[in-house]
């Protein structure tokens, strides 16, 4: 029998402190923000979530990662990249642009995106307000990542100048993720 995980208060919300099943509403879960890349609810005791709580252990899901990302118009969700594991996305609210394999696609609520292994992609907020995207990615094999040079991504503020396989190098010029709730949290569609 699988036990229920114990959830504890991290800096900005609840995070699992033990292994097991659990239920948490995103309004009560831990959030991270980044002035360049928006806000994220990661649902696990990610390194950044427990950074200021040394008594808590990092607890990541073994097989799949899940993130609820919120980006503002013109704001990228990260940097244009391709991973060795599958990633999938569902736009829940708002609008965004998908930059994928050198192409740009407009997305609206309930658009689903599948990125198989090696598919270069990133999202950029569009429309008049925040865009919420549910993101999931496989963790079933040794992860590799590459940040390829893309003129399209650079024009949208989501690209690197030089190709790299180092996340630290790719993100070196950007601010770090902070344990904070998004600005205007009460204005998001689920609040």
N, CA and C atoms as a LAMMPS dump frame, in Angstrom:
ITEM: TIMESTEP
0
ITEM: NUMBER OF ATOMS
573
ITEM: BOX BOUNDS ff ff ff
-5.0000000000000000e+02 5.0000000000000000e+02
-5.0000000000000000e+02 5.0000000000000000e+02
-5.0000000000000000e+02 5.0000000000000000e+02
ITEM: ATOMS id mol type element x y z
1 1 1 N 0.837 -1.178 0
2 1 2 C 0 0 0
3 1 3 C 0.884 1.245 0
4 2 1 N 0.562 2.202 -0.866
5 2 2 C 1.319 3.444 -0.954
6 2 3 C 0.748 4.435 0.048
7 3 1 N 1.614 4.963 0.872
8 3 2 C 1.214 5.922 1.908
9 3 3 C 1.005 7.311 1.296
10 4 1 N 0.218 8.114 1.975
11 4 2 C 0.035 9.503 1.57
12 4 3 C 1.266 10.303 1.979
13 5 1 N 1.767 11.131 1.07
14 5 2 C 2.912 11.988 1.369
15 5 3 C 2.497 13.077 2.352
16 6 1 N 3.423 13.483 3.157
17 6 2 C 3.194 14.594 4.074
18 6 3 C 3.611 15.874 3.357
19 7 1 N 2.704 16.842 3.269
20 7 2 C 2.996 18.14 2.663
21 7 3 C 3.356 19.126 3.759
22 8 1 N 4.382 19.931 3.509
23 8 2 C 4.812 20.938 4.473
24 8 3 C 4.898 22.296 3.783
25 9 1 N 4.856 23.321 4.588
26 9 2 C 4.94 24.679 4.061
27 9 3 C 6.378 24.993 3.672
28 10 1 N 6.608 25.276 2.409
29 10 2 C 7.89 25.811 1.943
30 10 3 C 7.722 27.337 1.912
31 11 1 N 8.646 28.052 1.294
32 11 2 C 8.572 29.518 1.309
33 11 3 C 7.271 30.062 0.734
34 12 1 N 6.764 29.469 -0.352
35 12 2 C 5.607 30.062 -1.029
36 12 3 C 4.413 29.124 -1.129
37 13 1 N 4.462 27.995 -0.473
38 13 2 C 3.333 27.072 -0.528
39 13 3 C 3.744 25.683 -0.104
40 14 1 N 2.838 24.748 -0.305
41 14 2 C 3.061 23.373 0.144
42 14 3 C 3.937 22.584 -0.824
43 15 1 N 4.775 21.715 -0.248
44 15 2 C 5.652 20.832 -1.018
45 15 3 C 5.73 19.493 -0.284
46 16 1 N 5.934 18.387 -1.024
47 16 2 C 6.013 17.085 -0.353
48 16 3 C 7.289 16.943 0.466
49 17 1 N 7.123 16.452 1.698
50 17 2 C 8.269 16.215 2.582
51 17 3 C 8.579 14.728 2.695
52 18 1 N 7.658 13.895 2.208
53 18 2 C 7.864 12.442 2.202
54 18 3 C 7.382 11.907 0.859
55 19 1 N 7.754 10.674 0.548
56 19 2 C 7.289 10.048 -0.68
57 19 3 C 5.852 9.583 -0.503
58 20 1 N 5.161 9.382 -1.608
59 20 2 C 3.799 8.883 -1.574
60 20 3 C 2.87 9.716 -2.43
61 21 1 N 1.611 9.357 -2.406
62 21 2 C 0.612 10.096 -3.178
63 21 3 C 0.184 11.33 -2.404
64 22 1 N -0.305 12.344 -3.12
65 22 2 C -0.838 13.533 -2.455
66 22 3 C -1.735 14.31 -3.403
67 23 1 N -2.51 15.194 -2.811
68 23 2 C -3.362 16.123 -3.543
69 23 3 C -3.012 17.516 -3.054
70 24 1 N -2.784 18.434 -3.991
71 24 2 C -2.534 19.824 -3.625
72 24 3 C -3.123 20.711 -4.72
73 25 1 N -3.788 21.77 -4.319
74 25 2 C -4.32 22.731 -5.262
75 25 3 C -3.2 23.696 -5.631
76 26 1 N -3.148 24.133 -6.886
77 26 2 C -2.058 25.022 -7.282
78 26 3 C -2.077 26.349 -6.525
79 27 1 N -3.216 26.747 -5.983
80 27 2 C -3.273 27.963 -5.161
81 27 3 C -2.517 27.786 -3.857
82 28 1 N -2.353 26.527 -3.405
83 28 2 C -1.685 26.245 -2.136
84 28 3 C -0.282 25.681 -2.315
85 29 1 N 0.069 25.288 -3.543
86 29 2 C 1.383 24.685 -3.821
87 29 3 C 2.474 25.754 -3.889
88 30 1 N 3.715 25.305 -3.849
89 30 2 C 4.865 26.211 -3.913
90 30 3 C 5.059 26.764 -5.327
91 31 1 N 5.397 28.036 -5.401
92 31 2 C 5.616 28.728 -6.674
93 31 3 C 7.015 29.33 -6.722
94 32 1 N 7.489 29.535 -7.951
95 32 2 C 8.753 30.208 -8.218
96 32 3 C 8.481 31.309 -9.235
97 33 1 N 9.223 32.4 -9.169
98 33 2 C 9.101 33.446 -10.181
99 33 3 C 10.469 33.846 -10.705
100 34 1 N 10.442 34.383 -11.916
101 34 2 C 11.649 34.855 -12.571
102 34 3 C 11.225 36.024 -13.447
103 35 1 N 11.851 37.179 -13.27
104 35 2 C 11.411 38.356 -14.027
105 35 3 C 11.556 38.16 -15.532
106 36 1 N 12.439 37.294 -15.978
107 36 2 C 12.613 37.041 -17.409
108 36 3 C 11.664 35.968 -17.943
109 37 1 N 11.302 34.974 -17.099
110 37 2 C 10.594 33.795 -17.596
111 37 3 C 9.265 33.499 -16.905
112 38 1 N 8.73 34.433 -16.141
113 38 2 C 7.4 34.258 -15.575
114 38 3 C 7.371 33.557 -14.235
115 39 1 N 6.33 32.747 -14.06
116 39 2 C 6.11 32.057 -12.783
117 39 3 C 5.854 30.582 -13.041
118 40 1 N 6.175 29.755 -12.037
119 40 2 C 5.984 28.312 -12.156
120 40 3 C 5.556 27.704 -10.833
121 41 1 N 4.596 26.818 -10.935
122 41 2 C 4.228 25.937 -9.841
123 41 3 C 4.796 24.575 -10.229
124 42 1 N 5.693 24.021 -9.407
125 42 2 C 6.393 22.789 -9.803
126 42 3 C 5.869 21.531 -9.119
127 43 1 N 5.028 21.657 -8.114
128 43 2 C 4.359 20.547 -7.433
129 43 3 C 5.282 19.589 -6.68
130 44 1 N 6.57 19.716 -6.785
131 44 2 C 7.496 18.841 -6.071
132 44 3 C 8.414 19.689 -5.203
133 45 1 N 9.188 19.068 -4.371
134 45 2 C 10.131 19.784 -3.512
135 45 3 C 11.423 20.001 -4.294
136 46 1 N 11.312 20.803 -5.329
137 46 2 C 12.418 21.163 -6.214
138 46 3 C 13.518 21.865 -5.408
139 47 1 N 14.736 21.797 -5.894
140 47 2 C 15.876 22.438 -5.229
141 47 3 C 15.582 23.9 -4.935
142 48 1 N 14.972 24.599 -5.892
143 48 2 C 14.693 26.027 -5.703
144 48 3 C 13.573 26.251 -4.696
145 49 1 N 12.651 25.305 -4.583
146 49 2 C 11.536 25.425 -3.638
147 49 3 C 12.024 25.305 -2.194
148 50 1 N 12.977 24.416 -1.942
149 50 2 C 13.447 24.181 -0.564
150 50 3 C 14.781 24.855 -0.257
151 51 1 N 15.257 25.692 -1.147
152 51 2 C 16.554 26.352 -0.972
153 51 3 C 16.695 27.036 0.384
154 52 1 N 15.647 27.699 0.845
155 52 2 C 15.699 28.434 2.118
156 52 3 C 15.21 27.604 3.297
157 53 1 N 14.974 26.317 3.077
158 53 2 C 14.487 25.432 4.142
159 53 3 C 15.434 24.233 4.248
160 54 1 N 16.589 24.381 4.886
161 54 2 C 17.593 23.314 4.938
162 54 3 C 17.101 22.032 5.603
163 55 1 N 16.034 22.109 6.396
164 55 2 C 15.514 20.904 7.035
165 55 3 C 14.697 20.042 6.062
166 56 1 N 14.381 20.58 4.887
167 56 2 C 13.602 19.829 3.889
168 56 3 C 14.516 19.23 2.829
169 57 1 N 14.208 18.007 2.431
170 57 2 C 14.967 17.333 1.377
171 57 3 C 14.361 17.64 0.017
172 58 1 N 15.218 17.658 -1.007
173 58 2 C 14.731 17.75 -2.384
174 58 3 C 14 16.45 -2.693
175 59 1 N 12.794 16.557 -3.213
176 59 2 C 11.99 15.386 -3.601
177 59 3 C 11.424 15.651 -4.977
178 60 1 N 11.952 14.913 -5.963
179 60 2 C 11.494 15.06 -7.345
180 60 3 C 10.791 13.782 -7.773
181 61 1 N 9.782 13.932 -8.627
182 61 2 C 9.079 12.772 -9.161
183 61 3 C 10.051 11.947 -9.997
184 62 1 N 9.975 10.633 -9.891
185 62 2 C 10.949 9.752 -10.538
186 62 3 C 10.788 9.673 -12.054
187 63 1 N 9.569 9.618 -12.555
188 63 2 C 9.359 9.315 -13.969
189 63 3 C 8.933 10.491 -14.83
190 64 1 N 8.202 11.424 -14.247
191 64 2 C 7.682 12.567 -15
192 64 3 C 7.838 13.835 -14.179
193 65 1 N 8.096 14.932 -14.857
194 65 2 C 8.103 16.236 -14.215
195 65 3 C 6.876 17.004 -14.674
196 66 1 N 6.285 17.804 -13.777
197 66 2 C 5.101 18.592 -14.083
198 66 3 C 5.322 20.021 -13.644
199 67 1 N 4.899 20.959 -14.471
200 67 2 C 5.012 22.367 -14.147
201 67 3 C 3.78 23.09 -14.665
202 68 1 N 3.279 24.021 -13.892
203 68 2 C 2.273 24.947 -14.371
204 68 3 C 3.002 26.271 -14.549
205 69 1 N 3.152 26.695 -15.8
206 69 2 C 3.885 27.921 -16.106
207 69 3 C 2.91 29.042 -16.437
208 70 1 N 3.243 30.247 -15.988
209 70 2 C 2.456 31.43 -16.31
210 70 3 C 3.417 32.466 -16.888
211 71 1 N 3.137 32.874 -18.131
212 71 2 C 3.98 33.874 -18.798
213 71 3 C 3.109 35.037 -19.264
214 72 1 N 3.689 36.206 -19.271
215 72 2 C 3.015 37.421 -19.714
216 72 3 C 3.288 37.639 -21.208
217 73 1 N 2.497 38.486 -21.866
218 73 2 C 2.74 38.766 -23.283
219 73 3 C 4.181 39.211 -23.526
220 74 1 N 4.816 38.603 -24.525
221 74 2 C 6.201 38.911 -24.871
222 74 3 C 7.241 38.194 -24.028
223 75 1 N 6.831 37.508 -22.986
224 75 2 C 7.758 36.843 -22.075
225 75 3 C 7.939 35.377 -22.481
226 76 1 N 9.194 34.926 -22.657
227 76 2 C 9.415 33.512 -22.966
228 76 3 C 9.295 32.651 -21.714
229 77 1 N 8.991 31.375 -21.917
230 77 2 C 8.9 30.43 -20.8
231 77 3 C 10.279 29.91 -20.395
232 78 1 N 11.268 30.164 -21.195
233 78 2 C 12.637 29.701 -20.976
234 78 3 C 13.419 30.004 -22.234
235 79 1 N 14.437 29.22 -22.504
236 79 2 C 15.232 29.382 -23.717
237 79 3 C 14.945 28.232 -24.683
238 80 1 N 14.991 28.535 -25.954
239 80 2 C 14.776 27.574 -27.03
240 80 3 C 15.746 26.413 -26.843
241 81 1 N 15.195 25.197 -26.746
242 81 2 C 16.023 24.034 -26.407
243 81 3 C 15.412 22.749 -26.946
244 82 1 N 16.204 21.7 -26.955
245 82 2 C 15.747 20.348 -27.3
246 82 3 C 16.299 19.401 -26.247
247 83 1 N 15.418 18.539 -25.712
248 83 2 C 15.808 17.571 -24.684
249 83 3 C 15.774 16.156 -25.24
250 84 1 N 16.47 15.264 -24.553
251 84 2 C 16.484 13.853 -24.964
252 84 3 C 15.226 13.121 -24.536
253 85 1 N 14.439 13.713 -23.639
254 85 2 C 13.19 13.104 -23.188
255 85 3 C 11.993 13.83 -23.79
256 86 1 N 10.918 13.113 -23.963
257 86 2 C 9.664 13.668 -24.462
258 86 3 C 9.152 14.748 -23.534
259 87 1 N 8.532 15.778 -24.124
260 87 2 C 7.852 16.815 -23.359
261 87 3 C 6.49 17.067 -24.005
262 88 1 N 5.482 17.38 -23.178
263 88 2 C 4.146 17.663 -23.681
264 88 3 C 3.566 18.852 -22.929
265 89 1 N 2.663 19.584 -23.591
266 89 2 C 2.181 20.856 -23.074
267 89 3 C 0.7 21.03 -23.4
268 90 1 N -0.036 21.673 -22.492
269 90 2 C -1.428 22 -22.725
270 90 3 C -1.652 23.444 -22.288
271 91 1 N -2.085 24.283 -23.236
272 91 2 C -2.392 25.672 -22.914
273 91 3 C -3.735 25.686 -22.194
274 92 1 N -3.755 26.199 -20.97
275 92 2 C -4.968 26.231 -20.161
276 92 3 C -5.727 27.542 -20.28
277 93 1 N -5.003 28.639 -20.393
278 93 2 C -5.637 29.955 -20.446
279 93 3 C -4.71 30.918 -21.167
280 94 1 N -5.283 31.937 -21.795
281 94 2 C -4.49 32.946 -22.477
282 94 3 C -3.983 32.465 -23.827
283 95 1 N -3.038 33.217 -24.356
284 95 2 C -2.461 32.913 -25.669
285 95 3 C -0.943 32.939 -25.576
286 96 1 N -0.318 32.182 -26.469
287 96 2 C 1.141 32.193 -26.559
288 96 3 C 1.562 31.798 -27.965
289 97 1 N 2.824 32.01 -28.239
290 97 2 C 3.432 31.549 -29.482
291 97 3 C 4.284 30.34 -29.147
292 98 1 N 4.189 29.318 -29.954
293 98 2 C 5.08 28.167 -29.867
294 98 3 C 6.149 28.362 -30.93
295 99 1 N 7.403 28.4 -30.514
296 99 2 C 8.516 28.387 -31.455
297 99 3 C 9.004 26.953 -31.468
298 100 1 N 8.888 26.284 -32.608
299 100 2 C 9.207 24.859 -32.692
300 100 3 C 9.907 24.55 -34.002
301 101 1 N 11.09 23.991 -33.897
302 101 2 C 11.86 23.584 -35.069
303 101 3 C 11.911 24.681 -36.131
304 102 1 N 12.147 25.928 -35.682
305 102 2 C 12.293 27.058 -36.59
306 102 3 C 10.992 27.65 -37.092
307 103 1 N 9.863 27.135 -36.639
308 103 2 C 8.551 27.66 -37.032
309 103 3 C 7.875 28.317 -35.833
310 104 1 N 6.884 29.17 -36.141
311 104 2 C 6.125 29.847 -35.107
312 104 3 C 4.648 29.508 -35.278
313 105 1 N 3.991 29.101 -34.172
314 105 2 C 2.571 28.759 -34.192
315 105 3 C 1.856 29.5 -33.071
316 106 1 N 0.695 30.077 -33.392
317 106 2 C -0.143 30.738 -32.388
318 106 3 C -0.925 29.662 -31.643
319 107 1 N -0.951 29.73 -30.308
320 107 2 C -1.695 28.769 -29.492
321 107 3 C -2.722 29.489 -28.633
322 108 1 N -3.848 28.79 -28.402
323 108 2 C -4.952 29.299 -27.575
324 108 3 C -5.298 28.232 -26.539
325 109 1 N -6.223 28.556 -25.627
326 109 2 C -6.614 27.566 -24.619
327 109 3 C -7.021 26.23 -25.236
328 110 1 N -6.547 25.181 -24.609
329 110 2 C -6.804 23.775 -24.919
330 110 3 C -6.017 23.263 -26.122
331 111 1 N -5.076 24.07 -26.641
332 111 2 C -4.155 23.545 -27.654
333 111 3 C -3.122 22.679 -26.943
334 112 1 N -2.895 21.499 -27.503
335 112 2 C -1.943 20.529 -26.959
336 112 3 C -0.731 20.47 -27.873
337 113 1 N 0.465 20.42 -27.279
338 113 2 C 1.717 20.347 -28.039
339 113 3 C 2.493 19.121 -27.584
340 114 1 N 2.904 18.298 -28.524
341 114 2 C 3.752 17.131 -28.238
342 114 3 C 5.123 17.377 -28.845
343 115 1 N 6.166 17.272 -28.038
344 115 2 C 7.548 17.408 -28.498
345 115 3 C 8.285 16.103 -28.213
346 116 1 N 8.52 15.301 -29.262
347 116 2 C 9.294 14.087 -29.037
348 116 3 C 10.754 14.426 -28.726
349 117 1 N 11.5 13.44 -28.349
350 117 2 C 12.919 13.6 -28.064
351 117 3 C 13.606 14.362 -29.195
352 118 1 N 14.391 15.373 -28.831
353 118 2 C 15.176 16.11 -29.81
354 118 3 C 14.463 17.245 -30.517
355 119 1 N 13.233 17.55 -30.123
356 119 2 C 12.429 18.6 -30.777
357 119 3 C 12.711 19.944 -30.109
358 120 1 N 13.277 20.892 -30.854
359 120 2 C 13.612 22.209 -30.303
360 120 3 C 12.347 23.057 -30.191
361 121 1 N 12.173 23.734 -29.029
362 121 2 C 10.953 24.479 -28.781
363 121 3 C 11.106 25.466 -27.624
364 122 1 N 10.172 26.404 -27.551
365 122 2 C 9.98 27.311 -26.423
366 122 3 C 8.647 28.015 -26.643
367 123 1 N 8.082 28.588 -25.579
368 123 2 C 6.831 29.33 -25.656
369 123 3 C 7.103 30.792 -25.336
370 124 1 N 6.329 31.696 -25.973
371 124 2 C 6.414 33.12 -25.702
372 124 3 C 4.992 33.626 -25.516
373 125 1 N 4.747 34.325 -24.416
374 125 2 C 3.414 34.846 -24.145
375 125 3 C 2.937 35.776 -25.245
376 126 1 N 1.635 35.755 -25.514
377 126 2 C 1.018 36.608 -26.527
378 126 3 C -0.346 37.051 -26.004
379 127 1 N -1.063 37.824 -26.776
380 127 2 C -2.393 38.246 -26.36
381 127 3 C -2.345 39.409 -25.399
382 128 1 N -3.434 39.553 -24.618
383 128 2 C -3.601 40.706 -23.738
384 128 3 C -3.316 40.44 -22.272
385 129 1 N -3.084 39.184 -21.895
386 129 2 C -2.892 38.878 -20.485
387 129 3 C -2.046 37.638 -20.304
388 130 1 N -2.007 37.133 -19.074
389 130 2 C -1.157 35.972 -18.796
390 130 3 C -1.618 34.72 -19.545
391 131 1 N -0.669 33.871 -19.827
392 131 2 C -0.917 32.577 -20.458
393 131 3 C -0.478 31.496 -19.479
394 132 1 N -1.36 30.54 -19.222
395 132 2 C -1.05 29.426 -18.316
396 132 3 C -0.877 28.161 -19.15
397 133 1 N 0.254 27.487 -18.958
398 133 2 C 0.581 26.278 -19.715
399 133 3 C 0.926 25.163 -18.74
400 134 1 N 0.246 24.028 -18.872
401 134 2 C 0.596 22.848 -18.084
402 134 3 C 1.654 22.083 -18.868
403 135 1 N 2.807 21.842 -18.239
404 135 2 C 3.96 21.233 -18.9
405 135 3 C 4.309 19.912 -18.223
406 136 1 N 4.66 18.919 -19.021
407 136 2 C 5.136 17.657 -18.463
408 136 3 C 6.281 17.135 -19.32
409 137 1 N 7.225 16.473 -18.672
410 137 2 C 8.372 15.926 -19.376
411 137 3 C 8.818 14.614 -18.774
412 138 1 N 9.261 13.714 -19.633
413 138 2 C 9.728 12.413 -19.189
414 138 3 C 11.037 12.497 -18.424
415 139 1 N 11.215 11.577 -17.516
416 139 2 C 12.462 11.448 -16.752
417 139 3 C 12.892 9.985 -16.75
418 140 1 N 12.724 9.343 -17.877
419 140 2 C 12.929 7.903 -17.924
420 140 3 C 14.313 7.486 -18.38
421 141 1 N 15.123 8.407 -18.803
422 141 2 C 16.489 8.073 -19.212
423 141 3 C 17.417 9.239 -18.897
424 142 1 N 18.679 9.023 -19.094
425 142 2 C 19.65 10.086 -18.845
426 142 3 C 19.314 11.296 -19.707
427 143 1 N 19.041 12.414 -19.081
428 143 2 C 18.634 13.611 -19.804
429 143 3 C 19.838 14.328 -20.397
430 144 1 N 19.685 14.684 -21.658
431 144 2 C 20.622 15.599 -22.285
432 144 3 C 19.807 16.745 -22.845
433 145 1 N 20.446 17.874 -22.997
434 145 2 C 19.758 19.063 -23.504
435 145 3 C 20.721 19.86 -24.367
436 146 1 N 20.176 20.51 -25.381
437 146 2 C 20.976 21.404 -26.215
438 146 3 C 20.162 22.673 -26.438
439 147 1 N 20.85 23.79 -26.42
440 147 2 C 20.267 25.093 -26.708
441 147 3 C 20.829 25.529 -28.056
442 148 1 N 20.124 25.217 -29.159
443 148 2 C 20.649 25.557 -30.48
444 148 3 C 20.455 27.044 -30.794
445 149 1 N 21.275 27.561 -31.663
446 149 2 C 21.112 28.934 -32.123
447 149 3 C 19.898 28.986 -33.037
448 150 1 N 19.022 29.944 -32.794
449 150 2 C 17.818 30.132 -33.607
450 150 3 C 17.553 31.62 -33.737
451 151 1 N 17.588 32.129 -34.96
452 151 2 C 17.293 33.546 -35.174
453 151 3 C 15.879 33.881 -34.728
454 152 1 N 14.931 32.993 -35.005
455 152 2 C 13.548 33.198 -34.589
456 152 3 C 13.461 33.336 -33.066
457 153 1 N 14.093 32.438 -32.337
458 153 2 C 14.069 32.492 -30.872
459 153 3 C 14.775 33.744 -30.353
460 154 1 N 15.879 34.118 -30.962
461 154 2 C 16.586 35.327 -30.52
462 154 3 C 15.729 36.578 -30.728
463 155 1 N 15.006 36.634 -31.85
464 155 2 C 14.129 37.786 -32.094
465 155 3 C 13.037 37.889 -31.037
466 156 1 N 12.641 36.778 -30.457
467 156 2 C 11.595 36.759 -29.433
468 156 3 C 12.172 36.787 -28.014
469 157 1 N 13.487 36.981 -27.872
470 157 2 C 14.113 37.048 -26.552
471 157 3 C 14.262 35.703 -25.876
472 158 1 N 14.239 34.609 -26.674
473 158 2 C 14.262 33.26 -26.109
474 158 3 C 15.387 32.405 -26.668
475 159 1 N 16.417 33.044 -27.228
476 159 2 C 17.479 32.262 -27.859
477 159 3 C 18.855 32.574 -27.33
478 160 1 N 19.762 31.642 -27.562
479 160 2 C 21.164 31.81 -27.171
480 160 3 C 21.958 32.362 -28.353
481 161 1 N 23.078 32.967 -28.049
482 161 2 C 23.966 33.489 -29.094
483 161 3 C 24.882 32.399 -29.645
484 162 1 N 25.251 31.464 -28.764
485 162 2 C 26.149 30.376 -29.132
486 162 3 C 25.555 29.065 -28.64
487 163 1 N 25.515 28.055 -29.482
488 163 2 C 24.951 26.765 -29.067
489 163 3 C 25.706 26.215 -27.861
490 164 1 N 24.94 25.625 -26.949
491 164 2 C 25.539 25.034 -25.76
492 164 3 C 24.668 23.884 -25.261
493 165 1 N 25.294 22.979 -24.552
494 165 2 C 24.548 21.911 -23.873
495 165 3 C 24.584 22.121 -22.36
496 166 1 N 25.004 23.292 -21.944
497 166 2 C 25.107 23.629 -20.528
498 166 3 C 23.99 24.601 -20.132
499 167 1 N 23.011 24.15 -19.315
500 167 2 C 21.995 25.084 -18.835
501 167 3 C 22.614 26.278 -18.092
502 168 1 N 23.659 26.039 -17.323
503 168 2 C 24.303 27.13 -16.574
504 168 3 C 24.839 28.193 -17.53
505 169 1 N 25.454 27.768 -18.624
506 169 2 C 25.958 28.726 -19.613
507 169 3 C 24.816 29.422 -20.341
508 170 1 N 23.788 28.674 -20.737
509 170 2 C 22.666 29.25 -21.477
510 170 3 C 21.953 30.325 -20.665
511 171 1 N 21.774 30.084 -19.366
512 171 2 C 21.005 30.989 -18.515
513 171 3 C 21.87 31.942 -17.693
514 172 1 N 23.168 31.984 -17.939
515 172 2 C 24.088 32.778 -17.109
516 172 3 C 23.706 34.255 -17.04
517 173 1 N 23.181 34.823 -18.09
518 173 2 C 22.881 36.263 -18.111
519 173 3 C 21.51 36.62 -17.536
520 174 1 N 20.765 35.619 -17.1
521 174 2 C 19.403 35.842 -16.614
522 174 3 C 19.329 35.739 -15.094
523 175 1 N 18.304 36.365 -14.495
524 175 2 C 18.135 36.264 -13.033
525 175 3 C 17.758 34.839 -12.632
526 176 1 N 18.008 34.513 -11.374
527 176 2 C 17.658 33.198 -10.836
528 176 3 C 16.176 33.14 -10.488
529 177 1 N 15.644 31.918 -10.432
530 177 2 C 14.275 31.694 -9.98
531 177 3 C 14.213 31.944 -8.484
532 178 1 N 13.182 32.635 -8.04
533 178 2 C 12.999 32.96 -6.637
534 178 3 C 11.72 32.316 -6.11
535 179 1 N 11.708 31.893 -4.853
536 179 2 C 10.49 31.335 -4.275
537 179 3 C 9.496 32.462 -3.976
538 180 1 N 8.65 32.748 -4.946
539 180 2 C 7.635 33.797 -4.824
540 180 3 C 6.405 33.386 -5.622
541 181 1 N 5.264 33.9 -5.22
542 181 2 C 4.045 33.731 -6.011
543 181 3 C 4.058 34.778 -7.126
544 182 1 N 3.37 34.483 -8.229
545 182 2 C 3.358 35.458 -9.321
546 182 3 C 2.665 36.755 -8.919
547 183 1 N 3.134 37.865 -9.486
548 183 2 C 2.451 39.142 -9.288
549 183 3 C 1.066 39.01 -9.892
550 184 1 N 0.091 39.577 -9.255
551 184 2 C -1.272 39.473 -9.761
552 184 3 C -1.85 38.084 -9.657
553 185 1 N -1.375 37.29 -8.68
554 185 2 C -1.813 35.905 -8.522
555 185 3 C -3.326 35.794 -8.462
556 186 1 N -3.973 36.748 -7.784
557 186 2 C -5.429 36.681 -7.648
558 186 3 C -6.143 36.898 -8.974
559 187 1 N -5.463 37.464 -9.965
560 187 2 C -6.075 37.691 -11.264
561 187 3 C -5.945 36.534 -12.23
562 188 1 N -5.255 35.46 -11.826
563 188 2 C -5.093 34.316 -12.712
564 188 3 C -6.39 33.523 -12.777
565 189 1 N -6.594 32.765 -13.858
566 189 2 C -7.907 32.149 -14.099
567 189 3 C -8.406 31.204 -13.024
568 190 1 N -7.553 30.606 -12.245
569 190 2 C -7.98 29.626 -11.249
570 190 3 C -8.089 30.216 -9.855
571 191 1 N -7.696 31.467 -9.683
572 191 2 C -7.686 32.08 -8.345
573 191 3 C -9.088 32.46 -7.897
